[in-house]
Amino acid sequence: MIIIGHRGAAGYEPENTLLSFQKAIDLNVDMIEFDVRLCKSGEVVIFHDDSLERTTNGVGLVSETSLTELQKLDAGKGQKIPSLSEAFETIGSKVKMNVELKGKSTAEPVSQIVRQFTDSGKINPEDLLISSFMMEELFIISKHFPTIKTAPLFRKLPKDFALTASGLKAFSINAGLAFLTKNDVAKVHASGYRLFVYTVNKPDDKERMKTWGVDGIFTDFP
């Protein structure tokens, strides 16, 4: 069972920051997960929420704020909101990455940045997993990069998960802990997919996931 640092190591350092990513690397995670969306000036930034209030000293929507304005904000412990390019530069080939597409129209610009970093050899495409709740965005990724791993995200595993995964030629199913059953794990594996579960922070939940045979867990406390 692999350990995936959720938003870096969000239980220890400010989520989705370079400090959080470095902490996850220091803790020897197998993979780092982070969220991306577009800001007003068109860059892809690492940020989970639509709005700035929960994790920064700013107010308003990310989509209505330029990169210059975003990077003046404090995202915790003096950290700034990183761009996807900065995250790729920092993480490089040190550890695998799960990039979650949070906002609409993220697939095209993310594809361009992935192309830049894979063509330059700074990132191995085998080390990337692109996930999203928005299947249309994942289909765009698959169109541009048929060899890039994708993962449909579900809070609760739907009956037709295998149909969606097949259409995407998905690598894994990423599903929520709260609604997951042991039978769901068996169904995913019987369909030929790996199962990564989010967000597993309690030791007893971790042990239960290990007993159920899931392939990986996302955790704030790697």
Secondary structure, DSSP 4 states (H G I P E B T S, - for coil): -EEEEETTTTTTS-TTSHHHHHHHHHTT-SEEEEEEEE-TTS-EEE--SSBSTTTSS--SBGGGS-HHHHTTS--STTPPPPBHHHHHHHHTTSSEEEEEE-STT-HHHHHHHHHHHHHTTSS-GGGEEEEES-HHHHHHHHHH-TTSEEEEEESS--TTHHHHHHHHT-SEEEEETTT--HHHHHHHHHTT-EEEEE---SHHHHHHHHHHT-SEEEES--
